[in-house]
Amino acid sequence: MTRLPTRIFLGCIAGAISVLVFHQTTLQLFYWCSLAPQAAFRVAVVPPFNAPLVVSITFWGAVYGGLFGWASPLLPRPVLLKALMAGVFAVLMGWFVIRPLAGHPVALGWRVGPMLRSAAACGMWGLGVTLILPMLLPRGLNRARQAWDRHHLAT
């Protein structure tokens, strides 16, 4: 049965697309409004693989999207609640796992401005992945999910 691997794979695709469309666009809007010091879609290389920053962020968005694809059927039904949960997960992972592993301060050094920008961008990523994933799922998987919901919610 390929349902779970398909969900994970398509979650990775949705997560990567969401980084490029929702997350980075949010950061670019902050830059245009003079609320951020740097533009989005940065190509400066970052360790450990010396990949461009936008590629690194897209990679992590794909990883989190795969996790979201796996967990999506288990999460509460309202789209905004799923989006909020996905965004909170992404921001917490970034602040307390990924950035410290890269040698940066935990939670952006507890500076309010960068933390708010990061939270907003991750929240928009969560909204994006929540909206994109259902569009990528094969119709059969959506029908199977609806049938499962009807069966389990009726009992």
N, C-alpha and C positions, 0 to 999 in steps of 0.2 A: 504494500500500500504506500503510495507516494504523497499522501496528504501532508504529513508533517514536514518532510524535506522540501516539498514545494512551497509551503508556507514560509519556511525559514529562508529559502532562496529568494522568494519574491519579497520578503521582508527586508533582505539585504539590498535588493534593487530599490525598494521604496525608501529605505533609509538614506541611500546614497543620493537619490533624486531630491529628497527632502532637504539634505544639506545644501545642495547647489541652488535649489529654488527658494526655500523658505529661510533656512538658517543664514546663509551668506547674504541674501537680499536684505534681511533684517539688519545685519551688521552694516551693510552698505548704506541703508537708510539712516542709521545712526551717524555714520560718517558724513553724509550729505547735510544732515541737520546740525553738524558741528558738535555732536554728542560723543564722538569716538575719535581717538587720535589717528587711527589708521583705517584705510579702506579695506573692504572685504576682498575675497578672491586673491589673497596674498600668495606669491610664488616664492617667497624666501624659504630656503631649505631649513629643515628642522631635524634634529637627531631623533632616533638613532640611525635612521636609514638615509638621511640627507634627501628626503623627499620634500617637494613643495608643501607648504603649510595647508593649502586648500586640498591637496591630495590626502594628506594625513587626516584632516578633519573629515573628508568624505569617506575614508576607510573606516574611521570609528563610527560614523553615522551608519554605514552599512552593517557593521558588527551589531550595533544597538538595534538597527532595523530587523536584523535576523532574530534577535532575542524577542523583539516586539512581535514579529510574525509567529514565533513559537507560542508566546504568552497571550496573544490577542484573543483567542477563544475563551481564555480563562478570566479575562478582565471584565469589569462591569460594562454593560451595554452602551450607555450614552457616549457619543463620540467625544464630546468635550472632556468627559472624565478620563477616557482612554488617553486623549491627547495630553492632559495635565499629568497623568501618571508617567507617560513616556518622557515628557519634558523634564519632570522632576528627576527621573532616573538618570537621564543624560547629564543634567547639570551636576548631580551629586557624584556621578562617576568621573566627570571631568574635573571637578574641584578637589575631590578627595582621593582619587586613584590615578588618573592619567597624568595630570599636571605634576603631582609629587614624584611620580615615577620618572618624569622627564626632567626633574631637578628644579621645578618651579615651586613657589610657595603654595601651601595648601589654601584653597578657596581664594585664589588671586590675592593673597596677602590681606584678606579681609577688607579690601578697599571697596567702598559701596558702589561707586560708579561702574567699575568693571564687573562687579558681581551682578548688578542690575542688567547690564548689557548682555552678559552671559546667560542669565536666567531668561531674559526675553528671547534671545536667539534660540536657546534650547527649547523653550516653550513653543516657539514657532516651528522648530523641527518636529516636535511631538505632534503638533496639529497637522503638519505636512504628511508625516508617515501614517498617521491615522486616516487621512483622507486618500492617500495614494494607494495604500495596500489593497483595499477592497476593489479598486479599479483594475489592479493587476491580477487578482485571483481568478482562476478559471471559473466559469459559471457553475460548474458542478460542485466546486468547493463551497461557493456561496449558498447553493441550494442545500447541500448537506448541512451546512451550519444552521440554516433556517429551519430545516427539519429537526435537527438536534434541539434547537431552542424551543420549537413548538412542543416536542415530546417532553423535554425536561421541565419546561415552565408550566406545562399543563398538569404535571403530577405533583 
